[in-house]
Amino acid sequence: MKTDTNTPTSSAANAHDGQTAADTKKKYEVTLFWTQHNIGEVIIEADSLAEAEEMADEIESDEIDDWNPTDGEIWVDSVEPIEGGQDNE
């Protein structure tokens, strides 16, 4: 009589020397930078162009209610082993 058996197919079952795949993985802390570019528009009331430019230079980003994301960049600053991990690869 033929019986159905479930055999594990995960990489953990295929690990060498009695270790599971989870035992061989190390943890790393990654530091990322994210710069996002946005566009916002406001109306300034001023007596002259020079005064409007001066007022515009004093606007803080938190004063703009409706920012529109336009572009951005993300990059890796560092990758470091943590929790006693070793960098032997």
N, C-alpha and C positions, 0 to 999 in steps of 0.2 A: 504494500500500500504506500502510495506517495503522499508525503505530508508537505505542507507549505511552511517554510521557515523564513523569518525576516532576518536578513543579515545586514549589519550596519555597513553603510557605504560612505560614511563621512571620512574626512581626512584624519580624524582622531583615531579611527580604527586602523589606519595605515601607517601610523607613526612608528619609528624605529626604536629599538632598545627599551621597549615597555613604556615609553613616554607618550602621552597624548599630544596632539597638535597644540592644544591650549598650553601645555607645559613649556613648549619651545618658543612661544610668542613673548616678546618683550614689550613694555610700554614706553612710549616716548612722548615728551611734552613738546608741542609745536607752538611757536610764537608767530602769529600772523599780523600783518599790518593791512588795514583796509582804508583806502582813501576814496571817498565818494565825491563826485562833482555834481553840484546842483545849480539850477537857475531859479532865481526869484526876482520879482519885479515889484517896485513900490512907487508911489507917487509922492514927490517932495514939492512942497510949496516954498519958494524962495524968491527973493527980489532980484537975483542975478544968477547967471550960470556959475560964477565962481562960488557963490554962497551955496548953490545946490550941490556942487562937487564937494565942498567942505562938509556939508551935512551928510552926503552919501558916504564919505570916508568914515563917519562916526557911527554908521549903522552896524549893530551887532547881529550875528546870525540868528539868535533867539527872538529877534524882533520881526522876523519874516514869518508870516503865517502859512504861506503856500509855496513850499519848496518843490521843485520838479527835478527828480534825479535824471541826469543826462549821461553820465559815464562814471566809471570807477576803476580802481585797480586793487588787486589783492596780491600780496607776495609773502613768501616765507622768509622770516628773519632768522630762525634757528630751529633745529631739531635736536633734542637732547634726551638721552636715556633717563628713565626715572625708576624708582622702586628697586634700586640695586641692580638694574639691568646693565648688561655689559655690551659694549659696542665692539663686537668681534667679527663683524661681517664685512 
